[in-house]
């Protein structure tokens, strides 16, 4: 997971030039970066291609060390000329963005104070960038209360953004109607009088899994708001307190909206999502049209509005790790009968062996993207013949965040490869010819960074496992190097061969510069390798994962390039769990770091916000099969632990419960194993502020530098509490 978008720029960072030269190939790699420099690199984020493919809006994240924030702003690039300028400013990051169908406005969500300035006022200089009036106040309204996340509109020609919605609640998601006259969005109802009275009488408390607010569907009249460029009060389209509305899409005639909804917003209940339809021409009548067991999600209308395509589990009880199914149904048939069951829909992508992410349904078919081993690609599906055509190539580009033009004839996306950080690309789809429009990679010119390549090996049970092997810039095949293993999360995450100057919690390139190899194994369960591969760790968590990690380590030792006496392992989330499993099952590593990892599956099961995860992967609850929970829990073999282990986690983590970290730490302490537990106060499953990430990276750097290289731990290391003196180097 990447939370870094940067602020301290090298001179070339602003060079957003089309078809820029490969900076990685031309630089003189000589200088080793420090942690702050890596955290201060600018990163590209979300992408939105205008309907007529004239502009691409994209976000750039920077690091604000003074305010301890990663903040993004929207930039705009002219596709024809490649010229770019910054469209928004301010301390707070804009959220989701989407173009109006005519390309006149770019809508985005943001927390800012409303302005009475003419939104079409242009800055007089030649850049076309907004004037200083765009520098809005931070998250506070005129009444001093925190501003809610609202929808704002801005012209691609520059000028001031103006506020469209006026709500007490945050806007969660939004979408333009096809005629451009309205924007539908999801948001909670304002806090009720009953809720305010309860708090006034009893103060704050929470009834677990019963206290929540539901997202409803609202409609903002853009045509009316444009008359005076002032916010409008949205009209409520749904008011069912038993529904929390998620993804949705408009029909081509702008008369209907299809949406998914579950009984409540908690992740543990996301498997209950069904598909509904609201008819704006029939007094906002809402009808459930699909009720297949398991999650039904992401509905999209066909170009003629007569059919719906959506993602479904088709009743599969193990949808956490199995492939999703892409199905089509006739809208009129769905409306003519009670909510559709499995027999009322037609699966159209059953031969595609991987999870599918639906993008759009255009004249050429249904567009989607998916992982293919260590690459991501885009495809088009013919719903009549079920023929699937791959649109993107070559394999070296790992695409992400695809945005299509209105007619689906062209696309914008971000992509990385072994020589480039994430960059912005534009292409037609017939023929496919991606053109690079940015050069964020120029920031690392002159830095001593390693290389990345895909390697493979056989695991203990014969399964073929791939991974990404990173080598030092001055790699010598005749040497043996210390080997550090960085294990991704998920388990349906994926490590890819891309130039990534950071690995979230782990300063990989600093270790490469010291003379180490780094292996990122795509262990069983990883995305991109098909449904059967993702199921190889079912009732085999930890056990099979360890087979895959250790066989990968042994393959590099057998090649004579890894030093068996200098091994380290680390990972976050599921990667942290596998690291904890290694701690209590082998003594071959000199040091291990467990980031937000599971140590006891029963502790996890009763505390996590995604309870179904454990039931599905272990095919049991701890009450009806305690043996499988014990077999796959690192804590079961805690008495065998010998490896020095660092444990790190956010203090408010609900995804992986903090008691799992306490349990592992206390168990290691009772065995006399060198161990540290660092809690990052106020954070959940991710640590997403610059200074806290600095602490995270520094702690891991110091831990492995001490145990692998024998270096003394700095006196100001985050590994130590106040008043504690670090030991000298070994």
C-alpha positions in Angstrom: 0.0 0.0 0.0 1.3 3.5 -0.9 0.4 6.5 1.1 3.3 8.7 -0.1 2.9 11.6 -2.4 5.7 14.1 -2.3 6.7 17.6 -1.7 10.4 18.2 -1.7 11.2 18.4 -5.4 14.3 18.1 -7.4 14.5 20.6 -10.2 13.3 18.2 -12.8 10.2 17.2 -10.9 8.1 19.9 -12.6 9.1 18.7 -16.1 5.8 17.3 -17.1 6.9 16.6 -20.7 5.2 14.2 -23.2 7.3 11.2 -24.3 10.1 12.2 -21.9 13.3 10.2 -22.1 13.8 7.2 -19.8 15.4 8.9 -16.8 16.3 5.6 -15.2 18.5 4.8 -18.2 20.3 8.1 -18.5 21.0 9.1 -14.9 24.4 8.6 -13.2 23.3 6.5 -10.2 25.7 7.7 -7.5 23.9 9.1 -4.4 22.0 7.1 -1.8 18.7 8.9 -0.8 17.7 9.3 2.8 14.2 8.5 4.3 13.0 12.1 4.1 14.0 12.4 0.5 12.1 9.2 -0.4 9.0 10.4 1.5 9.2 13.8 -0.3 9.0 12.5 -3.8 5.9 13.6 -5.8 3.5 10.9 -6.8 0.7 10.7 -9.4 -2.7 9.6 -8.1 -6.2 9.5 -9.6 -6.9 10.1 -13.3 -10.0 11.4 -15.2 -10.1 11.7 -19.0 -12.5 14.3 -20.3 -15.4 12.9 -22.4 -14.0 14.1 -25.7 -10.4 13.1 -24.7 -9.2 16.8 -24.8 -7.9 17.0 -21.2 -6.8 14.6 -18.5 -7.2 15.7 -14.9 -4.9 13.9 -12.5 -3.9 14.4 -8.9 -0.3 14.9 -7.6 0.4 14.2 -4.0 3.1 16.2 -2.1 4.5 16.0 1.4 3.7 18.9 3.7 6.2 18.4 6.5 5.1 21.5 8.4 1.5 20.4 8.7 2.5 16.7 8.7 0.2 15.9 5.8 0.3 14.2 2.5 -1.8 16.6 0.3 -2.9 16.1 -3.3 -3.9 18.7 -5.8 -5.6 18.4 -9.3 -3.5 19.1 -12.4 -4.7 19.3 -15.9 -2.9 18.2 -19.1 -3.9 19.1 -22.6 -3.7 15.8 -24.5 -2.8 17.4 -27.9 0.0 19.7 -26.6 1.1 17.9 -23.5 1.1 21.2 -21.5 0.1 20.9 -17.9 -0.9 23.3 -15.1 -2.1 23.0 -11.5 -5.9 23.4 -11.3 -6.5 23.4 -7.5 -4.6 24.6 -4.4 -5.0 24.3 -0.7 -4.0 22.2 2.3 -6.7 19.6 1.9 -6.7 17.0 -0.8 -9.6 16.8 -3.3 -11.3 13.4 -3.5 -13.1 11.7 -6.4 -13.3 13.7 -9.6 -15.5 13.3 -12.7 -16.1 15.3 -15.9 -19.5 16.6 -17.0 -20.7 14.8 -20.2 -20.0 18.0 -22.3 -16.5 18.5 -20.8 -17.4 22.0 -19.5 -16.9 21.2 -15.8 -14.7 19.0 -13.7 -16.5 18.0 -10.5 -14.6 16.9 -7.4 -15.1 16.5 -3.7 -13.3 18.7 -1.3 -13.4 20.2 2.2 -13.2 24.0 1.7 -15.1 27.2 2.4 -17.6 28.5 -0.1 -16.7 31.4 -2.3 -18.8 34.1 -3.9 -16.2 34.8 -6.6 -17.1 34.4 -10.3 -16.0 30.9 -11.1 -15.2 31.7 -14.7 -12.8 34.5 -13.8 -9.4 33.6 -15.4 -5.9 34.4 -14.3 -4.3 36.8 -16.7 -1.0 35.1 -17.1 -0.2 32.7 -19.9 -0.3 29.5 -17.9 -4.1 29.4 -17.6 -3.6 28.5 -13.9 -6.1 29.7 -11.3 -5.4 32.9 -9.5 -4.4 33.3 -5.8 -8.1 33.5 -4.9 -8.1 29.7 -5.4 -6.2 29.3 -2.2 -9.1 28.4 0.0 -9.3 28.2 3.7 -8.6 24.9 5.5 -11.4 22.6 6.8 -13.7 25.2 8.4 -16.9 26.8 7.4 -17.9 30.4 8.0 -19.6 29.3 11.2 -16.4 27.8 12.6 -17.6 24.2 12.2 -15.6 21.7 10.2 -16.7 21.8 6.6 -18.2 18.6 5.2 -16.8 17.0 2.1 -18.9 18.6 -0.7 -19.0 18.6 -4.5 -17.2 21.5 -6.3 -17.1 22.3 -10.0 -14.2 24.0 -11.9 -13.7 24.9 -15.5 -10.8 23.3 -17.4 -9.9 26.7 -18.6 -9.0 27.8 -15.1 -10.7 30.2 -12.7 -12.3 29.6 -9.3 -14.0 26.4 -8.2 -17.6 26.8 -7.0 -19.5 24.7 -4.5 -22.4 22.7 -5.9 -23.8 20.8 -2.9 -24.6 22.1 0.5 -25.0 19.3 3.0 -24.2 18.7 6.7 -22.8 15.3 5.8 -19.8 14.2 3.7 -20.4 13.3 0.1 -19.2 9.7 -0.3 -19.5 9.1 -4.1 -21.1 10.9 -7.0 -21.8 10.6 -10.7 -23.1 13.0 -13.5 -26.3 12.2 -15.2 -25.8 11.4 -18.9 -27.6 14.6 -20.0 -25.3 16.7 -17.7 -28.2 18.3 -15.9 -27.8 16.6 -12.5 -25.3 14.9 -10.2 -26.4 12.0 -8.0 -24.4 11.3 -4.9 -24.4 9.3 -1.7 -24.3 10.8 1.7 -25.6 10.1 5.2 -28.7 11.9 6.6 -27.8 14.8 8.9 -27.7 13.7 12.6 -31.2 13.2 13.9 -32.7 15.0 16.9 -33.0 11.6 18.6 -29.3 11.0 18.2 -28.5 14.4 19.5 -30.8 13.9 22.5 -29.2 10.6 23.3 -25.7 12.1 23.3 -26.9 15.0 25.4 -28.5 12.6 27.9 -25.9 9.7 28.1 -22.8 11.2 26.5 -21.0 9.1 23.9 -21.3 5.3 23.7 -21.6 2.7 21.0 -23.8 -0.4 20.6 -21.4 -2.6 18.6 -22.6 -3.4 15.0 -25.8 -1.5 15.7 -24.7 2.2 15.8 -24.1 3.5 12.3 -25.4 5.9 9.7 -26.7 4.8 6.3 -25.7 6.3 2.9 -28.7 7.4 1.0 -29.0 8.6 -2.6 -29.4 12.3 -3.4 -29.7 14.5 -6.5 -28.2 17.9 -7.1 -29.6 20.1 -9.9 -26.6 21.4 -11.7 -28.7 23.4 -14.3 -30.3 25.3 -11.5 -27.1 25.9 -9.6 -25.4 27.3 -12.8 -27.8 30.2 -12.9 -26.0 31.9 -10.0 -23.1 29.6 -9.3 -24.3 29.0 -5.8 -24.8 25.7 -3.8 -28.1 23.9 -4.1 -30.0 21.8 -1.5 -30.0 18.3 -2.9 -33.2 16.3 -3.3 -33.3 12.9 -1.6 -33.9 10.0 -3.9 -33.9 7.2 -1.3 -35.0 7.0 2.3 -34.9 3.4 3.3 -33.2 3.2 6.8 -32.4 -0.5 6.2 -30.2 0.2 3.2 -26.7 1.6 2.8 -26.1 2.6 -0.8 -22.7 1.9 -2.4 -21.8 1.9 -6.1 -24.4 3.2 -8.7 -24.7 4.3 -12.3 -27.1 6.3 -14.6 -29.1 5.0 -17.5 -28.4 6.6 -20.9 -31.7 8.5 -20.8 -30.9 9.9 -17.3 -34.3 8.6 -16.0 -33.0 5.7 -13.9 -30.2 4.9 -11.5 -29.1 1.4 -10.6 -27.3 0.9 -7.4 -26.0 -1.7 -5.0 -26.9 -1.6 -1.3 -26.5 -3.7 1.9 -28.3 -3.6 5.2 -25.6 -1.6 6.9 -22.3 0.0 6.0 -20.1 -2.3 8.1 -17.5 -4.3 6.0 -18.5 -7.5 7.8 -21.9 -7.3 6.0 -20.7 -6.3 2.6 -21.6 -9.8 1.3 -25.3 -8.8 1.6 -25.2 -6.3 -1.2 -28.0 -6.5 -3.8 -28.9 -4.5 -6.8 -31.7 -1.9 -6.8 -33.2 0.5 -9.3 -34.7 4.0 -8.7 -37.0 5.5 -11.4 -36.8 9.3 -11.4 -39.9 9.5 -13.6 -42.0 7.5 -11.2 -41.8 9.5 -8.0 -38.4 8.1 -7.2 -39.8 4.5 -6.9 -37.1 2.1 -5.6 -37.2 -1.6 -6.4 -34.9 -4.4 -5.6 -34.1 -6.1 -8.9 -31.3 -8.6 -8.0 -31.2 -10.7 -4.8 -28.6 -13.4 -5.4 -26.9 -14.7 -2.2 -23.5 -13.1 -1.7 -22.4 -9.6 -3.0 -23.9 -8.2 -6.2 -22.2 -4.9 -7.1 -21.0 -2.3 -9.6 -24.1 -2.2 -12.0 -23.6 -0.5 -15.4 -26.2 0.1 -18.0 -25.7 -1.0 -21.6 -25.5 1.9 -24.2 -29.2 1.4 -25.1 -30.3 1.2 -21.5 -32.0 -2.2 -21.9 -29.5 -4.3 -20.0 -27.4 -4.2 -16.9 -24.0 -5.8 -16.3 -22.7 -6.2 -12.8 -20.3 -8.2 -10.6 -21.7 -11.1 -8.6 -20.6 -14.0 -6.5 -23.5 -16.0 -7.9 -24.1 -17.5 -4.4 -20.5 -18.7 -3.9 -20.1 -18.8 -0.1 -16.3 -18.3 -0.4 -16.3 -15.0 -2.4 -13.4 -13.6 -0.4 -10.9 -15.7 -2.5 -12.8 -17.0 -5.5 -13.2 -15.2 -8.9 -16.0 -12.8 -9.2 -18.6 -13.4 -11.9 -19.7 -10.9 -14.6 -23.3 -11.2 -15.4 -25.9 -9.5 -17.6 -29.7 -9.2 -17.2 -32.5 -7.4 -19.1 -33.8 -4.4 -17.2 -37.4 -4.8 -18.2 -37.4 -8.5 -17.3 -35.9 -7.6 -13.9 -38.6 -5.0 -13.3 -41.4 -7.4 -14.3 -40.8 -10.0 -11.6 -39.6 -10.2 -8.0 -35.9 -9.6 -7.4 -33.8 -11.7 -9.8 -32.2 -15.0 -8.7 -29.3 -16.9 -10.1 -31.6 -18.3 -13.0 -32.5 -14.7 -14.1 -29.0 -13.6 -15.1 -26.5 -14.7 -17.7 -22.8 -15.1 -16.9 -20.6 -13.8 -19.8 -17.0 -14.0 -18.6 -16.8 -17.5 -17.1 -13.7 -18.5 -19.1 -11.7 -15.6 -17.7 -9.7 -17.0 -14.8 -9.2 -13.9 -12.6 -11.1 -11.2 -10.8 -12.5 -8.6 -13.1 -12.8 -4.8 -12.4 -15.6 -3.4 -14.6 -14.9 0.0 -16.2 -17.7 0.8 -18.7 -20.0 -0.5 -21.3 -19.4 1.2 -24.6 -20.2 0.7 -28.3 -17.4 -1.8 -28.6 -18.4 -3.9 -25.6 -17.8 -4.2 -21.9 -14.5 -2.8 -20.8 -12.6 -4.1 -17.8 -9.2 -4.4 -16.3 -7.6 -7.4 -14.4 -4.2 -8.7 -13.2 -2.3 -11.2 -15.3 0.4 -12.5 -13.1 2.7 -9.5 -12.3 1.0 -7.3 -14.9 -2.2 -5.4 -15.1 -4.1 -5.1 -18.4 -7.3 -3.8 -20.0 -9.7 -5.9 -22.0 -13.0 -5.6 -23.9 -15.7 -8.3 -23.7 -18.4 -8.9 -26.3 -21.5 -9.8 -24.2 -23.2 -11.6 -27.1 -20.3 -13.9 -28.1 -18.4 -13.8 -24.8 -15.2 -13.2 -26.7 -12.6 -11.3 -24.8 -9.9 -9.2 -26.4 -6.8 -7.8 -24.6 -6.3 -4.2 -25.5 -3.1 -3.2 -23.7 0.5 -4.1 -24.4 3.4 -4.4 -23.9 3.6 -6.4 -20.7 6.3 -4.0 -19.4 3.7 -1.4 -18.5 1.7 -2.1 -15.3 -1.4 -0.1 -15.7 -3.7 1.3 -13.0 -6.6 3.8 -12.6 -8.0 3.5 -16.2 -10.3 6.3 -17.3 -12.1 6.0 -20.7 -13.4 8.7 -23.0 -17.2 9.0 -23.6 -17.2 6.7 -26.6 -14.6 4.3 -25.1 -12.3 4.9 -28.1 -9.4 6.2 -25.9 -8.1 5.9 -22.4 -5.9 7.6 -19.8 -4.2 5.7 -17.0 -1.2 5.6 -14.8 1.5 3.0 -15.3 4.9 2.0 -14.0 7.6 -0.4 -15.1 11.0 -1.5 -13.9 12.6 1.8 -15.1 9.8 4.2 -14.2 7.7 5.4 -11.3 4.0 5.8 -11.9 3.5 8.1 -14.9 0.4 9.4 -16.8 -0.3 7.8 -20.2 -2.8 8.5 -22.9 -3.7 6.1 -25.8 -6.3 5.4 -28.4 -7.6 1.8 -28.1 -7.5 1.0 -31.9 -4.6 1.0 -32.3 -3.2 0.9 -28.8 -0.3 3.3 -28.7 0.4 4.6 -25.2 2.0 8.1 -25.0 3.7 9.2 -21.7 2.7 12.7 -20.6 4.6 13.1 -17.3 8.1 12.5 -16.0 7.9 12.0 -12.3 10.8 9.6 -12.6 13.1 12.5 -13.2 13.0 13.2 -9.5 15.2 10.1 -8.8 17.8 11.0 -11.4 21.2 10.5 -9.8 19.9 8.4 -6.9 21.3 5.0 -6.3 18.3 2.7 -6.7 18.2 -1.0 -7.4 16.7 -3.0 -10.3 13.6 -5.3 -10.3 13.0 -8.5 -12.2 10.5 -11.4 -12.1 11.9 -14.7 -10.8 10.1 -18.1 -10.2 10.7 -21.3 -8.2 8.9 -24.4 -7.1 7.3 -24.5 -3.6 7.3 -27.5 -1.3 4.1 -29.0 -2.8 5.2 -28.3 -6.4 3.3 -25.1 -6.9 5.1 -22.6 -9.2 5.7 -19.3 -7.3 6.8 -16.0 -8.7 8.3 -13.1 -7.0 10.1 -9.8 -7.6 13.9 -9.9 -7.0 15.5 -6.5 -6.4 19.2 -6.2 -6.9 21.7 -3.4 -6.0 22.6 -0.9 -8.7 26.2 -2.3 -8.6 25.1 -6.0 -8.4 28.0 -8.5 -8.7 26.7 -12.1 -9.6 29.9 -13.6 -8.1 29.0 -12.2 -4.6 26.7 -13.5 -1.9 24.4 -10.8 -0.5 22.3 -10.5 2.6 18.7 -11.3 1.7 15.7 -9.4 3.0 12.2 -10.7 2.2 9.3 -8.1 2.0 5.9 -9.9 2.0 2.8 -8.1 0.5 -0.6 -8.0 2.2 -4.0 -9.2 1.1 -3.5 -12.1 0.8 -4.8 -11.2 -2.6 -2.3 -8.4 -3.0 0.4 -8.6 -5.6 4.1 -7.4 -5.9 5.0 -6.1 -9.4 8.3 -5.3 -11.1 8.0 -1.5 -11.0 10.4 1.3 -10.0 9.1 2.1 -6.5 11.4 4.3 -4.4 9.6 3.2 -1.2 7.9 0.0 0.1 5.5 1.8 2.5 7.1 0.7 5.8 10.3 -0.7 4.5 13.3 1.4 3.1 14.2 -1.1 0.5 16.5 1.0 -1.6 18.6 2.0 1.4 19.2 -1.7 2.0 19.9 -2.3 -1.7 22.5 0.5 -1.5 24.1 -1.2 1.5 24.5 -4.4 -0.5 21.5 -6.6 -0.1 19.0 -8.5 -2.2 15.3 -8.0 -1.6 12.7 -10.6 -2.6 9.0 -10.0 -2.8 7.3 -13.3 -3.1 3.8 -13.6 -4.7 2.9 -16.4 -2.4 -0.2 -18.6 -2.8 -3.4 -16.6 -2.6 -1.9 -13.6 -4.5 -3.9 -12.0 -7.2 -3.1 -12.4 -10.9 -2.6 -16.2 -11.0 -6.1 -17.4 -11.3 -8.8 -18.8 -8.9 -7.1 -22.2 -8.2 -3.9 -20.4 -7.1 -5.8 -18.1 -4.8 -7.4 -21.1 -3.1 -4.1 -22.9 -2.4 -3.9 -21.2 1.1 -7.5 -22.2 2.1 -7.3 -24.1 5.4 -3.5 -23.8 4.8 -2.9 -20.2 5.9 0.6 -19.7 7.2 1.7 -23.2 6.4 1.6 -23.0 2.6 2.7 -19.4 2.8 5.8 -20.4 4.6 6.5 -23.1 2.1 6.4 -20.4 -0.6 8.6 -17.9 1.2 11.3 -20.4 2.4 11.5 -22.2 -1.0 12.1 -18.8 -2.6 14.8 -18.0 -0.1 16.4 -21.5 -0.7 16.3 -21.0 -4.5 18.4 -17.8 -4.2 20.8 -19.5 -1.7 21.1 -22.4 -4.2 22.1 -20.0 -6.9 24.9 -18.8 -4.7 23.8 -15.2 -4.6 22.1 -15.1 -1.1 24.0 -15.4 2.2 22.1 -18.0 4.3 23.6 -16.5 7.5 22.1 -13.0 6.8 18.4 -13.4 6.3 15.6 -11.0 7.3 11.8 -11.0 6.7 9.1 -8.4 7.1 5.5 -7.5 5.9 2.4 -5.6 6.7 -1.2 -6.9 7.3 -1.3 -10.4 5.8 2.5 -10.0 5.2 2.8 -9.2 8.9 0.9 -12.4 9.7 3.3 -14.5 7.5 6.2 -12.8 9.2 4.8 -13.7 12.6 4.4 -17.3 11.4 8.0 -17.3 10.4 9.0 -16.0 13.8 7.4 -18.9 15.6 8.2 -21.7 13.0 11.9 -21.2 11.9 15.1 -19.8 13.4 16.8 -19.2 10.0 16.2 -15.4 10.0 18.4 -13.0 11.9 15.6 -10.6 12.4 11.9 -10.2 11.5 9.4 -7.2 11.5 5.7 -7.8 11.9 3.5 -5.0 10.7 -0.2 -5.1 11.8 -0.1 -8.9 11.6 -2.3 -11.6 13.0 -0.8 -13.8 15.7 -4.0 -15.7 16.8 -6.8 -16.3 14.3 -9.4 -16.6 17.1 -8.4 -13.2 18.5 -8.6 -11.8 15.0 -12.0 -13.4 14.3 -13.7 -11.8 17.3 -12.2 -8.4 16.9 -11.8 -7.6 13.2 -14.1 -5.5 11.1 -14.1 -8.2 8.3 -15.2 -11.3 10.3 -16.2 -13.3 7.2 -12.6 -13.4 6.0 -11.5 -16.0 8.6 -14.7 -18.1 8.2 -14.1 -18.3 4.5 -10.4 -19.0 4.4 -10.5 -21.5 7.2 -14.0 -22.9 6.3 -14.9 -22.8 10.0 -15.4 -20.7 13.1 -13.1 -21.2 16.1 -16.1 -22.8 17.9 -16.6 -25.7 15.5 -13.0 -26.3 14.4 -10.5 -25.0 17.0 -7.8 -27.3 15.6 -7.5 -25.4 12.2 -7.4 -22.1 14.1 -4.6 -23.4 16.3 -2.7 -24.9 13.3 -2.6 -21.7 11.4 -1.9 -19.3 14.3 1.6 -18.2 15.0 0.9 -18.0 18.8 0.4 -21.8 18.9 4.1 -22.3 18.5 5.3 -19.3 20.5 7.6 -21.4 22.6 9.6 -22.3 19.5 10.3 -18.6 18.8 13.9 -17.4 18.8 14.1 -14.7 16.2 14.4 -11.0 17.3 11.0 -9.5 16.2 9.9 -5.9 15.8 6.1 -5.4 16.0 4.4 -2.2 14.6 0.8 -1.2 14.4 -1.7 1.7 14.4 -3.3 2.0 17.9 -6.8 2.3 16.4 -6.5 -0.6 13.8 -9.9 -2.3 13.3 -8.8 -4.5 10.3 -6.2 -6.4 12.3 -7.0 -6.0 16.0 -4.3 -4.6 18.2 -4.7 -7.4 20.7 -3.0 -9.6 18.2 0.2 -7.5 18.5 0.0 -7.5 22.3 -0.4 -11.3 22.3 2.6 -11.8 20.1 4.7 -9.3 22.0 3.9 -10.8 25.4 4.5 -14.3 24.1 7.9 -13.4 22.8 8.8 -11.5 26.0 7.9 -14.6 28.1 10.3 -16.7 25.9 13.1 -14.2 26.4 13.1 -13.3 22.7 14.4 -9.8 21.8 11.2 -7.9 20.7 9.8 -4.5 20.5 6.2 -3.3 20.1 5.6 0.2 18.6 2.0 1.6 18.5 1.4 4.6 16.2 -1.2 6.6 18.1 -4.4 7.5 16.4 -3.8 5.5 13.2 -5.8 2.6 11.9 -4.6 -0.1 9.6 -2.4 2.3 7.6 0.1 4.9 8.9 -0.6 7.8 6.6 1.2 10.9 7.8 4.7 11.9 6.8 6.3 12.1 10.3 4.8 8.8 11.4 5.9 7.2 8.2 9.4 8.6 8.9 9.3 6.8 12.3 8.0 3.6 10.7 10.7 3.5 8.1 13.5 4.5 10.5 12.5 1.8 13.1 12.7 -0.9 10.4 15.9 0.5 9.0 17.6 0.5 12.5 16.2 -3.0 13.4 17.6 -4.7 10.4 20.8 -2.7 10.2 21.5 -3.8 13.8 20.7 -7.5 13.3 21.9 -8.0 9.7 24.9 -5.6 9.5 25.8 -5.2 13.2 25.4 -1.4 13.1 24.8 0.5 16.3 21.2 1.8 16.8 21.1 5.6 16.7 20.3 7.2 20.1 17.2 8.9 18.6 15.9 5.8 17.0 12.1 5.2 17.2 12.9 1.8 18.5 13.6 3.2 22.0 11.5 4.8 24.6 12.4 8.0 26.5 15.3 7.6 28.8 16.3 4.2 27.3 19.9 3.8 26.0 20.4 1.8 22.8 23.0 -1.0 22.8 26.2 -0.7 20.9 26.7 -2.4 17.6 27.5 -6.1 17.7 
